[in-house]
């Protein structure tokens, strides 16, 4: 009995020591530069957005954010690097839609688990997609007319995505399922060629980032029928949301967040979230991002985890319907 009591006291003392160490670590965070591993090449829009946030972070904390670009492998290279890093808050991952909520359904095997391998700290940003159609080839002026028109020619209407196995691909899958359509998916290697083929009339429609098609909407070459975000965009105030049009499952963000290695103490996660949320809520970031259709997402860790789980469920259904599998 005495031995058991001694072991219990020793275990309790160890827990108190570990807890106090994590608390102390959180109080002084950050006391050196923070590395954020980005699964894209330099110059990507998310990479640029992170560098803008880094300016605000340094103003607030005195510490720099070191952007470490590790593109390739559908985000797997970057994810592995962070999951294997020390859980001290100084190596974070710019996680995203594909990495956490689509890859687990399209790859037969992943070297990481979207929940167990990470502590999800906060959202970073969300951006909209739109359903855009070629103005010359598609007579529809709204989503209802488009659905009626497309139903009249099953299998004869095509839509572009900016890549196979991503949100722009599976948004079309969900619309097909919910609206009873049979739109033909045509994937491209990136947004620019998808836009080019939409404007040129090689495809009838496309799910693409709003800013990529907005200039062509203004020139009259494309029509934007609906936007995926939960609220209308201030940049396109006359374009309804899919939710308004009766398709709440199409309330989709293209999003990114910040995630830490799984062993990061909760007290430290809370501290990291507070510092990044402060930067994301700054007037400078809100104003800069509003002009380019980016919305700051300064979620709490719990809010971000729930957001990831909901998106995970959405894409599980879409991937299953599509039958798509990533080539490994």
VOGU-3710 file (C-alpha; in Angstrom, 3 decimals, decimal comma):
1> xxxxxxxxxx> 0,000/0,000/0,000  2,796/2,394/0,917  4,588/1,669/-2,345  1,408/2,289/-4,317  0,820/5,608/-2,527  4,393/6,653/-3,189  4,022/5,866/-6,912  0,742/7,802/-7,072  2,349/10,817/-5,418  5,324/10,616/-7,755
11> xxxxxxxxxx> 3,036/10,478/-10,780  1,040/13,450/-9,520  4,217/15,423/-8,917  5,406/14,634/-12,442  2,110/15,827/-13,923  2,316/19,052/-11,927  5,883/19,613/-13,107  4,971/18,984/-16,752  1,892/21,194/-16,451  3,868/24,020/-14,876
21> xxxxxxxxxx> 6,541/23,726/-17,574  3,903/23,986/-20,334  2,313/26,966/-18,600  5,684/28,708/-18,260  6,471/27,982/-21,906  3,151/29,512/-22,945  3,801/32,677/-20,907  7,044/33,458/-22,726  5,895/32,456/-26,229  7,268/33,475/-28,637
31> xxxxxxxxxx> 10,817/34,177/-27,545  12,403/33,304/-30,887  11,316/33,160/-34,562  8,444/30,821/-35,486  8,777/28,613/-38,546  5,627/28,004/-40,597  5,927/25,207/-43,155  3,930/26,011/-46,299  2,961/23,231/-48,759  3,249/25,603/-51,747
41> xxxxxxxxxx> 6,009/27,268/-53,719  6,982/30,879/-52,962  4,681/33,403/-54,608  1,493/31,410/-54,100  -1,407/33,558/-52,855  -1,469/31,757/-49,488  2,284/32,183/-49,172  1,868/35,921/-49,766  -0,999/36,121/-47,257  1,162/34,457/-44,606
51> xxxxxxxxxx> 3,931/36,984/-45,188  1,401/39,787/-44,619  0,335/38,202/-41,330  4,009/37,810/-40,412  4,357/41,607/-40,492  1,543/42,017/-37,950  2,870/39,132/-35,842  6,267/40,804/-35,600  4,692/44,153/-34,636  2,836/42,426/-31,802
61> xxxxxxxxxx> 5,481/40,016/-30,538  8,835/41,302/-31,767  9,470/37,901/-33,355  9,649/36,932/-37,007  7,763/34,233/-38,862  10,090/32,213/-41,058  8,196/30,934/-44,105  9,535/27,497/-45,075  8,163/26,458/-48,479  7,918/22,685/-48,945
71> xxxxxxxxxx> 5,732/22,139/-52,029  4,810/18,809/-53,563  3,206/15,522/-52,684  -0,282/17,006/-52,225  0,923/18,578/-48,990  2,277/15,311/-47,613  5,909/16,507/-47,550  5,026/19,551/-45,442  2,707/17,565/-43,168  5,382/14,959/-42,389
81> xxxxxxxxxx> 7,948/17,635/-41,603  5,705/19,287/-39,021  4,335/16,127/-37,403  7,936/15,057/-36,719  9,012/18,458/-35,346  9,426/19,197/-31,613  6,023/20,066/-30,091  7,269/23,402/-28,757  5,169/25,798/-30,845  8,060/26,933/-33,019
91> xxxxxxxxxx> 7,255/24,760/-36,034  3,735/25,101/-37,420  1,983/23,883/-40,556  -0,087/26,011/-42,919  -2,671/23,266/-43,264  -5,450/23,369/-45,829  -8,622/21,845/-47,243  -6,913/19,138/-49,284  -4,372/18,110/-46,688  -6,780/17,601/-43,791
101> xxxxxxxxxx> -10,170/16,841/-45,333  -9,720/15,514/-48,900  -6,438/13,571/-48,957  -7,656/11,100/-46,286  -10,413/10,006/-48,684  -8,483/10,005/-51,966  -5,209/8,351/-50,873  -5,228/4,675/-49,990  -2,586/5,348/-47,346  -1,277/8,542/-45,767
111> xxxxxxxxxx> 1,754/8,931/-43,461  -0,293/11,230/-41,195  -3,697/11,270/-39,527  -5,609/14,574/-39,924  -6,513/14,596/-36,213  -4,074/12,365/-34,356  -0,906/13,759/-35,955  -1,650/17,422/-35,168  -3,092/19,905/-32,716  -5,168/22,277/-34,822
121> xxxxxxxxxx> -4,478/25,792/-33,561  -6,619/28,214/-35,554  -8,111/28,923/-38,933  -6,096/31,186/-41,204  -8,170/32,296/-44,166  -11,157/31,330/-46,262  -11,858/32,196/-49,898  -14,854/31,633/-52,121  -15,408/29,638/-55,255  -18,001/30,538/-57,825
131> xxxxxxxxxx> -19,919/28,616/-60,451  -19,087/30,542/-63,619  -20,360/29,784/-67,126  -19,292/30,828/-70,599  -21,602/33,690/-71,603  -21,696/32,782/-75,299  -22,356/29,048/-74,915  -24,653/28,945/-71,885  -28,021/30,726/-72,122  -28,767/30,503/-68,384
141> xxxxxxxxxx> -28,611/33,692/-66,328  -29,094/32,120/-62,898  -28,569/28,793/-61,154  -32,150/27,585/-61,596  -32,007/28,218/-65,351  -28,621/26,510/-65,564  -29,920/23,382/-63,834  -32,935/23,223/-66,157  -30,726/23,754/-69,210  -28,165/21,142/-68,113
151> xxxxxxxxxx> -30,848/18,553/-67,318  -32,113/18,838/-70,878  -28,761/17,560/-72,190  -27,454/14,929/-69,726  -23,752/14,283/-70,146  -23,455/17,125/-72,635  -22,482/19,907/-70,255  -18,911/20,171/-68,942  -17,356/21,916/-65,964  -13,712/22,702/-65,296
161> xxxxxxxxxx> -11,791/22,388/-62,031  -8,356/23,757/-61,177  -7,189/20,196/-60,517  -8,568/16,711/-60,118  -9,140/15,558/-56,549  -9,627/19,013/-55,065  -12,475/21,173/-53,818  -13,264/22,624/-57,251  -13,616/19,084/-58,615  -15,770/17,790/-55,781
171> xxxxxxxxxx> -17,970/20,893/-55,648  -19,229/19,795/-59,047  -19,772/16,267/-57,756  -21,934/17,587/-54,912  -23,933/19,809/-57,286  -24,488/16,840/-59,606  -25,776/14,766/-56,705  -27,961/17,434/-55,111  -29,433/18,856/-58,331  -29,766/15,597/-60,268
181> xxxxxxxxxx> -27,270/16,636/-62,941  -24,647/14,789/-64,943  -22,052/17,497/-65,548  -18,846/16,171/-67,146  -15,722/16,979/-65,122  -12,728/18,379/-67,038  -9,684/18,898/-64,752  -6,851/21,310/-65,483  -3,405/21,787/-63,993  -4,050/25,023/-62,131
191> xxxxxxxxxx> -6,477/27,910/-62,185  -5,097/29,902/-65,191  -5,654/27,149/-67,802  -9,097/26,406/-66,355  -10,049/30,078/-66,693  -8,603/30,212/-70,216  -10,677/27,244/-71,348  -13,826/28,606/-69,703  -13,423/31,989/-71,413  -12,568/30,284/-74,711
201> xxxxxxxxxx> -15,678/28,108/-74,586  -13,884/24,749/-74,462  -15,881/24,040/-71,276  -19,344/25,288/-70,413  -18,827/26,001/-66,704  -16,239/25,962/-63,942  -15,847/26,023/-60,171  -13,034/28,498/-59,628  -11,817/31,140/-57,173  -13,971/34,228/-57,545
211> xxxxxxxxxx> -11,122/36,653/-58,242  -9,895/34,496/-61,117  -13,109/34,963/-63,087  -14,264/38,395/-61,876  -12,435/40,354/-64,641  -14,057/38,145/-67,284  -17,451/38,636/-65,692  -16,924/42,384/-65,934  -15,942/42,059/-69,615  -19,077/40,013/-70,305
221> xxxxxxxxxx> -17,281/36,816/-71,327  -18,506/34,788/-68,354  -21,526/34,849/-66,077  -21,230/34,033/-62,382  -24,330/32,191/-61,205  -23,624/31,480/-57,525  -20,937/31,757/-54,858  -19,992/29,004/-52,421  -19,352/31,011/-49,258  -22,090/31,197/-46,580
231> xxxxxxxxxx> -22,547/34,948/-47,164  -22,528/37,067/-50,318  -19,248/38,698/-51,213  -18,892/42,471/-50,999  -16,992/42,201/-54,297  -19,989/40,583/-56,049  -22,967/41,706/-53,991  -25,529/40,778/-56,681  -24,397/37,156/-56,922  -26,438/34,861/-54,650
241> xxxxxxxxxx> -24,967/32,125/-52,481  -25,708/28,478/-53,168  -27,399/28,389/-49,771  -29,800/31,126/-50,879  -30,518/29,088/-54,006  -31,492/26,038/-51,955  -28,171/24,154/-51,820  -26,797/24,553/-48,261  -24,335/21,683/-48,788  -22,548/23,913/-51,285
251> xxxxxxxxxx> -21,548/26,369/-48,548  -17,857/25,772/-49,158  -14,675/27,653/-48,298  -11,303/27,116/-49,886  -9,489/27,432/-46,577  -6,224/27,125/-44,727  -5,322/26,968/-41,052  -2,436/26,623/-38,641  -1,627/23,262/-37,082  1,051/22,144/-34,623
261> xxxxxxxxxx> 2,608/18,741/-33,855  0,301/16,455/-31,861  2,253/16,649/-28,600  2,032/20,426/-28,267  0,630/21,283/-24,787  -2,878/22,748/-24,755  -1,742/25,837/-22,830  0,789/26,569/-25,555  -1,772/25,947/-28,313  -4,037/28,531/-26,681
271> xxxxxxxxxx> -1,197/31,043/-26,560  -0,253/30,490/-30,207  -3,888/30,892/-31,209  -4,181/34,161/-29,294  -1,138/35,670/-31,021  -2,186/34,654/-34,522  -5,805/35,685/-33,909  -4,575/39,146/-32,893  -2,711/39,451/-36,188  -5,615/38,084/-38,236
281> xxxxxxxxxx> -8,064/40,536/-36,658  -5,846/43,553/-37,298  -7,320/46,312/-39,449  -4,418/46,033/-41,897  -5,099/42,350/-42,630  -8,883/42,713/-42,777  -8,634/45,596/-45,251  -5,962/44,019/-47,462  -7,764/40,695/-47,611  -11,223/42,113/-48,219
291> xxxxxxxxxx> -9,967/43,528/-51,513  -8,836/40,070/-52,705  -11,768/37,996/-51,394  -9,887/36,539/-48,420  -11,664/36,262/-45,075  -9,621/35,888/-41,856  -10,675/32,823/-39,864  -9,298/33,357/-36,326  -11,002/30,254/-34,918  -10,351/28,934/-31,433
301> xxxxxxxxxx> -8,754/25,465/-31,411  -12,156/23,870/-30,690  -13,880/25,857/-33,435  -11,184/24,924/-35,913  -11,357/21,227/-35,022  -15,145/21,226/-35,476  -14,751/23,064/-38,779  -12,237/20,465/-40,010  -14,505/17,590/-38,956  -17,501/19,050/-40,810
311> xxxxxxxxxx> -15,446/19,558/-43,978  -14,007/16,038/-43,642  -17,530/14,609/-43,643  -18,582/16,707/-46,656  -15,681/15,583/-48,822  -15,984/11,939/-47,726  -19,379/11,817/-49,419  -18,217/13,636/-52,539  -15,137/11,437/-53,011  -17,214/8,285/-52,541
321> xxxxxxxx> -19,739/9,411/-55,148  -17,000/10,338/-57,627  -14,962/7,162/-57,189  -11,820/9,275/-57,471  -8,522/7,883/-56,170  -5,239/9,777/-56,013  -2,259/8,288/-57,790  0,389/7,600/-55,174
//
